[in-house]
């Protein structure tokens, strides 16, 4: 199956290029900046002339900025072959789907989609994926795409484009607008955001992080989410009206009316108890990570720095409310806890396997009759994390005994001599004779 992702050199385009490549598709990407190097890194095909590729494609995906998505759809759709599928990955659905219907031949299938996640996620597991199939225009491809996404753990929601734009006007439009407004307010007040972290409650810390998360994204993308959805202006008006209403109640010190507004909102909100429990879970997760850091004093741990992308490995020396100090390669390094993520033991081991150089040791032995060399290799790998084993050589001597040379690859942070001694003892213990 051949696929073209228009805008495939962008962040989301790259994510889906890798995804479909791993699913066995012959993936092509294009991008207005001509980034053939991105395609080379992804090990997919690049074209600077998508119009030449489209007629041969089984699927064309449009992954470009929201404001130009309808126009790109109108350019691509007429070139598609019968039975092919046209998709988009845009945060609004009504305008793109209308452009698909308007510009596509009747024998081309149409599927609007909105992945409710960003390109930083490692997989689809647990992620929400909204699909807006066009009635009578997606009978063949819709079940295939749905099955593919669900197989990878995605949660699928199927709605109309109109329903989608109404829902995301709140899910994205209102929440983004509120967070950006908070950030702009902090700026206008010249408020010391970083200094305030010394006094923060868990709820304030989480809120501040979400504000920073949104402010750190692509401003143009967020502007288009606000401006291209026709439902959002009404949401803004209502939000601003409620802000002004509550502010006036505060100015006039009408506590009873303030409480009534809050209670009415609570009743409409619904299960606030469940919301409390879910937020407690989030707060407790932050507390648990801090406690785990405290319990790690004197032990080796890995800390991933969220902003620099660097992984720090070392012995935890000291943990303070806002910082952690580790001994890394004999040097003390102090990091802000808010800027790092504690790696699990599996993540730490994976990092070491990928980044620490290795030494090899060969062990030759006569093995018992009917013993499987590959199984013995697997047993040797169980001695310690950071060891891999392969059968390097096999030969049978004149007496008919099988001699096997096992090649151990051992990370240099592990005592190589100790591992060799343990491996030799293990082989002798299961009936092998060392050569």
C-alpha positions as CSV (number, residue, x, y, z in Angstrom):
1,X,0.0,0.0,0.0
2,X,1.4,3.4,-1.0
3,X,0.7,6.4,1.1
4,X,1.5,10.1,0.9
5,X,1.5,12.5,3.9
6,X,1.3,16.1,2.7
7,X,3.1,18.0,5.4
8,X,4.8,14.8,6.5
9,X,8.0,16.6,7.5
10,X,6.1,18.5,10.2
11,X,6.0,17.1,13.8
12,X,2.6,15.3,13.5
13,X,3.3,14.3,10.0
14,X,6.6,12.7,11.1
15,X,4.8,10.8,13.9
16,X,2.3,9.3,11.5
17,X,5.0,8.6,8.8
18,X,6.8,6.4,11.4
19,X,3.5,4.9,12.5
20,X,2.4,3.8,9.0
21,X,5.9,2.8,8.0
22,X,5.9,0.4,11.0
23,X,2.5,-0.9,9.8
24,X,4.1,-1.9,6.5
25,X,3.0,1.0,4.3
26,X,5.2,2.4,1.5
27,X,5.3,5.9,2.9
28,X,6.0,9.1,1.0
29,X,6.2,12.6,2.6
30,X,6.2,16.1,1.3
31,X,6.7,19.4,2.9
32,X,6.8,23.0,1.8
33,X,10.3,23.5,3.2
34,X,11.7,20.7,1.1
35,X,13.1,18.8,4.1
36,X,14.3,15.7,2.3
37,X,16.7,15.1,5.2
38,X,13.7,14.5,7.5
39,X,12.5,11.7,5.2
40,X,15.9,10.2,5.1
41,X,16.0,10.1,8.9
42,X,12.6,8.5,9.0
43,X,13.7,6.1,6.2
44,X,10.7,7.0,4.0
45,X,10.4,8.5,0.6
46,X,10.4,12.2,-0.1
47,X,8.8,14.2,-2.9
48,X,8.9,17.9,-3.7
49,X,6.1,17.3,-6.2
50,X,3.2,15.6,-4.4
51,X,0.9,16.0,-7.5
52,X,3.1,13.5,-9.2
53,X,2.7,10.9,-6.4
54,X,-1.0,11.3,-5.5
55,X,-2.4,9.4,-8.5
56,X,-0.5,6.3,-7.4
57,X,-1.4,6.4,-3.7
58,X,-3.9,4.3,-1.9
59,X,-4.1,6.8,1.0
60,X,-3.4,10.6,1.0
61,X,-3.2,12.2,4.4
62,X,-3.2,16.0,4.8
63,X,-1.2,17.2,7.8
64,X,-0.7,20.9,7.3
65,X,-1.6,24.1,9.3
66,X,-5.3,24.5,9.9
67,X,-5.7,27.7,7.8
68,X,-4.4,26.1,4.6
69,X,-5.9,22.6,5.1
70,X,-9.1,23.2,2.9
71,X,-7.0,24.6,0.1
72,X,-4.5,21.7,0.1
73,X,-7.4,19.3,0.1
74,X,-8.9,21.0,-2.9
75,X,-5.6,20.7,-4.7
76,X,-5.0,17.1,-3.9
77,X,-8.5,15.5,-4.0
78,X,-9.1,15.7,-7.8
79,X,-5.9,13.8,-8.5
80,X,-6.7,10.7,-6.4
81,X,-7.5,7.4,-8.0
82,X,-10.7,5.5,-7.6
83,X,-11.1,3.5,-4.3
84,X,-8.4,5.5,-2.6
85,X,-8.8,7.3,0.8
86,X,-8.4,11.0,1.6
87,X,-7.8,11.8,5.3
88,X,-6.8,14.8,7.3
89,X,-5.3,15.3,10.8
90,X,-6.7,18.7,11.6
91,X,-8.0,20.1,14.9
92,X,-11.2,21.2,13.3
93,X,-13.4,19.1,11.0
94,X,-16.3,20.9,9.4
95,X,-14.3,23.0,6.9
96,X,-11.8,20.2,5.9
97,X,-14.6,17.6,5.4
98,X,-16.7,20.1,3.4
99,X,-13.6,20.7,1.2
100,X,-13.2,16.9,0.7
101,X,-16.8,16.5,-0.4
102,X,-16.6,19.5,-2.7
103,X,-13.3,18.6,-4.4
104,X,-13.1,14.8,-4.4
105,X,-14.3,12.4,-7.2
106,X,-17.3,10.3,-6.1
107,X,-15.2,7.1,-6.1
108,X,-12.7,8.5,-3.6
109,X,-13.4,7.7,0.1
110,X,-13.3,10.4,2.7
111,X,-12.4,10.3,6.4
112,X,-11.9,13.3,8.7
113,X,-9.7,12.5,11.8
114,X,-8.5,14.4,14.8
115,X,-5.8,12.7,17.0
116,X,-6.3,14.1,20.5
117,X,-2.6,14.1,21.3
118,X,0.7,15.7,20.3
119,X,3.7,14.2,18.6
120,X,5.6,13.6,21.9
121,X,3.6,10.5,22.8
122,X,5.5,7.2,22.3
123,X,2.5,5.2,21.1
124,X,-1.3,5.2,20.6
125,X,-1.9,3.2,23.7
126,X,-4.7,4.9,25.7
127,X,-4.9,7.9,23.3
128,X,-8.2,9.2,22.0
129,X,-8.7,9.4,18.2
130,X,-11.8,11.1,16.8
131,X,-13.1,9.9,13.4
132,X,-15.7,11.7,11.3
133,X,-16.4,9.4,8.3
134,X,-18.4,10.9,5.5
135,X,-21.7,9.0,5.1
136,X,-21.7,6.6,2.1
137,X,-18.1,7.7,1.3
138,X,-16.0,5.5,3.6
139,X,-17.4,1.9,3.6
140,X,-14.2,0.2,2.6
141,X,-11.5,2.2,4.4
142,X,-13.2,3.2,7.6
143,X,-13.3,-0.2,9.2
144,X,-9.7,-0.8,8.2
145,X,-8.4,2.4,9.7
146,X,-10.4,1.9,12.8
147,X,-9.1,-1.6,13.3
148,X,-5.5,-0.4,12.7
149,X,-5.8,2.3,15.4
150,X,-7.6,0.1,17.9
151,X,-5.0,-2.6,17.4
152,X,-2.4,-0.1,18.7
153,X,-4.5,0.7,21.8
154,X,-6.3,3.9,20.6
155,X,-9.7,4.8,22.0
156,X,-12.0,5.7,19.0
157,X,-14.8,8.2,19.1
158,X,-17.0,8.5,16.0
159,X,-19.0,11.7,15.6
160,X,-20.1,14.2,12.8
161,X,-17.8,17.1,11.8
162,X,-20.4,19.5,13.3
163,X,-20.4,17.6,16.7
164,X,-16.6,17.6,16.6
165,X,-16.3,21.3,16.2
166,X,-18.8,22.0,19.0
167,X,-17.1,19.7,21.4
168,X,-13.5,20.8,20.8
169,X,-14.6,24.4,21.1
170,X,-14.7,23.6,24.8
171,X,-12.1,20.8,25.0
172,X,-9.5,22.8,23.2
173,X,-10.9,26.2,22.6
174,X,-11.9,27.2,26.1
175,X,-9.1,25.4,28.0
176,X,-6.4,26.8,25.7
177,X,-7.9,30.3,25.8
178,X,-8.1,30.2,29.6
179,X,-4.6,29.0,30.1
180,X,-3.2,31.5,27.6
181,X,-5.2,34.3,29.3
182,X,-3.7,33.3,32.7
183,X,-0.2,33.4,31.2
184,X,-0.9,36.9,29.7
185,X,-2.3,38.0,33.0
186,X,0.8,37.0,34.9
187,X,2.9,38.9,32.3
188,X,0.7,42.0,32.6
189,X,1.0,41.9,36.4
190,X,4.8,41.4,36.0
191,X,4.3,38.5,38.5
192,X,7.4,36.5,39.5
193,X,6.2,33.1,38.3
194,X,9.4,31.2,39.2
195,X,9.7,32.9,42.5
196,X,6.1,31.9,43.4
197,X,7.0,28.3,43.2
198,X,8.5,28.6,46.6
199,X,5.0,29.1,48.1
200,X,2.9,26.9,45.8
201,X,0.3,24.3,46.7
202,X,0.1,21.1,44.7
203,X,-2.9,22.5,42.8
204,X,-1.2,25.7,42.0
205,X,1.9,23.8,40.8
206,X,-0.1,21.6,38.5
207,X,-2.1,24.6,37.1
208,X,1.2,26.5,36.5
209,X,2.7,23.6,34.7
210,X,-0.3,23.3,32.4
211,X,-0.2,27.0,31.7
212,X,3.5,26.7,30.9
213,X,2.9,23.6,28.7
214,X,0.4,25.5,26.5
215,X,2.6,28.7,26.4
216,X,5.6,26.6,25.3
217,X,3.8,25.3,22.2
218,X,3.6,26.6,18.6
219,X,1.7,30.0,18.9
220,X,0.5,29.8,15.3
221,X,-1.1,26.4,15.8
222,X,-2.9,27.7,18.9
223,X,-4.0,30.8,17.1
224,X,-5.5,28.8,14.3
225,X,-7.3,26.4,16.7
226,X,-9.0,29.6,18.2
227,X,-9.7,31.3,14.9
228,X,-10.7,28.6,12.5
229,X,-13.5,26.9,14.6
230,X,-16.7,28.9,14.1
231,X,-18.0,27.7,17.5
232,X,-15.3,29.4,19.5
233,X,-16.4,33.1,19.4
234,X,-19.6,32.2,21.3
235,X,-17.5,30.3,23.8
236,X,-15.3,33.3,24.3
237,X,-18.2,35.7,24.8
238,X,-19.8,33.4,27.4
239,X,-16.5,32.9,29.2
240,X,-15.7,36.6,29.4
241,X,-19.3,37.4,30.5
242,X,-18.9,34.9,33.4
243,X,-15.5,36.4,34.3
244,X,-17.0,39.9,34.5
245,X,-20.0,38.7,36.4
246,X,-18.0,36.9,39.1
247,X,-15.5,39.8,39.3
248,X,-18.4,42.2,39.9
249,X,-19.7,40.0,42.7
250,X,-16.3,40.1,44.3
251,X,-16.1,43.9,44.0
252,X,-19.5,44.3,45.5
253,X,-18.7,41.7,48.2
254,X,-21.8,39.7,47.4
255,X,-20.6,36.4,49.0
256,X,-24.1,34.8,48.9
257,X,-24.4,35.4,45.2
258,X,-20.9,34.2,44.6
259,X,-21.6,31.0,46.4
260,X,-24.8,30.5,44.5
261,X,-23.0,30.8,41.1
262,X,-20.4,28.3,42.3
263,X,-23.0,25.9,43.6
264,X,-25.0,26.1,40.4
265,X,-21.9,25.4,38.4
266,X,-21.1,22.4,40.7
267,X,-24.5,20.9,40.1
268,X,-24.2,21.3,36.3
269,X,-20.6,19.9,36.4
270,X,-21.9,16.7,37.9
271,X,-19.7,14.2,39.8
272,X,-17.3,16.6,41.6
273,X,-16.4,13.8,44.1
274,X,-14.9,11.7,41.2
275,X,-13.1,14.8,40.0
276,X,-11.6,15.2,43.4
277,X,-10.4,11.7,43.5
278,X,-8.8,12.0,40.0
279,X,-7.1,15.2,40.9
280,X,-5.9,13.6,44.2
281,X,-4.4,10.9,42.1
282,X,-2.4,13.4,40.0
283,X,-1.3,15.3,43.1
284,X,-0.3,12.1,44.9
285,X,1.8,11.0,41.9
286,X,3.9,14.2,42.3
287,X,4.2,13.5,46.0
288,X,5.1,9.8,45.4
289,X,7.9,10.8,43.0
290,X,9.4,13.1,45.6
291,X,9.2,10.4,48.3
292,X,10.9,7.9,45.9
293,X,13.7,10.4,45.4
294,X,14.2,10.7,49.2
295,X,14.3,6.9,49.5
296,X,16.9,6.8,46.8
297,X,19.6,8.7,48.7
298,X,22.7,6.6,48.5
299,X,21.5,4.7,45.4
300,X,22.1,5.1,41.7
301,X,19.2,6.6,39.8
302,X,18.5,8.2,36.5
303,X,17.0,11.6,36.0
304,X,15.7,12.8,32.6
305,X,15.9,16.6,32.2
306,X,12.6,17.6,30.5
307,X,14.0,20.7,28.8
308,X,17.6,19.8,27.8
309,X,16.7,16.2,27.0
310,X,19.8,15.0,28.8
311,X,19.7,11.9,31.1
312,X,21.7,12.3,34.3
313,X,22.9,9.1,35.9
314,X,24.5,9.1,39.4
315,X,24.2,8.4,43.1
316,X,21.5,10.5,44.8
317,X,23.3,12.6,47.5
318,X,20.7,15.0,48.7
319,X,17.0,15.8,48.2
320,X,15.5,19.2,49.1
321,X,11.9,20.3,48.6
322,X,12.8,21.8,45.2
323,X,16.1,20.2,44.2
324,X,18.0,17.0,44.0
325,X,21.8,16.6,44.0
326,X,23.5,13.6,42.5
327,X,27.1,12.5,42.1
328,X,27.6,12.1,38.4
329,X,31.0,10.8,37.2
330,X,32.5,12.1,40.4
331,X,30.9,15.6,40.1
332,X,28.0,16.9,42.1
333,X,25.1,18.0,40.0
334,X,22.1,19.8,41.4
335,X,18.9,19.8,39.4
336,X,15.4,21.4,40.0
337,X,12.9,18.6,40.8
338,X,10.3,20.4,38.7
339,X,12.6,20.1,35.6
340,X,13.4,16.3,35.8
341,X,11.6,13.0,35.6
342,X,12.8,10.0,37.6
343,X,13.5,7.1,35.4
344,X,12.1,3.7,36.3
345,X,14.6,0.8,36.7
346,X,13.6,-0.5,33.2
347,X,14.1,2.9,31.6
348,X,17.5,3.3,33.3
349,X,18.6,-0.1,32.1
350,X,17.4,0.7,28.6
351,X,19.4,4.0,28.6
352,X,22.5,2.2,29.8
353,X,22.2,-0.5,27.1
354,X,21.9,2.2,24.4
355,X,24.6,4.6,25.7
356,X,27.3,2.7,27.6
357,X,30.1,1.0,25.7
358,X,30.6,-2.7,26.0
359,X,33.4,-5.2,26.3
360,X,33.3,-8.8,25.0
361,X,34.4,-12.0,26.7
362,X,34.4,-15.4,25.0
363,X,33.8,-18.5,27.0
364,X,34.3,-21.9,25.3
365,X,33.0,-25.1,26.8
366,X,31.9,-28.7,25.9
367,X,28.2,-28.8,26.5
368,X,26.1,-31.9,27.6
369,X,24.6,-34.1,24.9
370,X,21.2,-32.8,23.7
371,X,21.8,-29.4,25.3
372,X,20.7,-26.4,23.2
373,X,23.4,-23.7,22.8
374,X,20.8,-21.0,22.3
375,X,19.0,-21.9,25.5
376,X,22.3,-21.8,27.4
377,X,22.9,-18.3,26.0
378,X,19.6,-17.2,27.4
379,X,20.5,-18.6,30.8
380,X,23.8,-16.7,30.7
381,X,22.0,-13.4,30.0
382,X,20.0,-13.9,33.2
383,X,23.2,-13.4,35.3
384,X,22.8,-9.6,35.3
385,X,21.1,-6.8,33.4
386,X,23.4,-5.3,30.8
387,X,24.6,-8.6,29.4
388,X,23.8,-10.1,26.0
389,X,25.0,-13.4,24.7
390,X,25.3,-15.0,21.3
391,X,26.7,-18.3,20.1
392,X,30.0,-17.3,18.4
393,X,31.3,-20.8,17.3
394,X,30.3,-24.4,17.4
395,X,32.3,-27.5,16.4
396,X,32.3,-31.2,17.2
397,X,35.5,-32.9,18.3
398,X,36.5,-36.4,17.1
399,X,34.9,-37.9,20.2
400,X,31.6,-36.4,19.2
401,X,31.4,-33.8,21.9
402,X,30.0,-30.4,21.0
403,X,32.1,-27.4,21.8
404,X,30.5,-24.0,21.9
405,X,32.0,-20.6,22.2
406,X,29.7,-18.1,23.9
407,X,30.4,-14.5,23.3
408,X,29.3,-12.2,26.1
409,X,28.7,-8.5,25.5
410,X,29.0,-6.8,28.9
411,X,28.4,-3.1,29.7
412,X,31.4,-1.4,31.1
413,X,29.6,-0.2,34.2
414,X,29.5,-3.8,35.3
415,X,32.4,-5.8,36.7
416,X,33.5,-7.7,33.6
417,X,35.8,-10.1,35.4
418,X,33.1,-10.9,38.0
419,X,30.6,-11.6,35.2
420,X,33.0,-14.0,33.5
421,X,33.7,-15.9,36.7
422,X,29.9,-16.2,37.4
423,X,29.3,-17.3,33.8
424,X,32.0,-20.0,34.0
425,X,30.6,-21.3,37.3
426,X,27.1,-21.4,35.9
427,X,28.2,-23.4,32.9
428,X,30.1,-25.9,35.0
429,X,27.1,-26.1,37.4
430,X,24.9,-27.4,34.6
431,X,27.3,-30.0,33.4
432,X,29.5,-28.1,30.9
433,X,33.3,-28.6,30.7
434,X,35.3,-25.4,30.2
435,X,38.0,-25.5,27.5
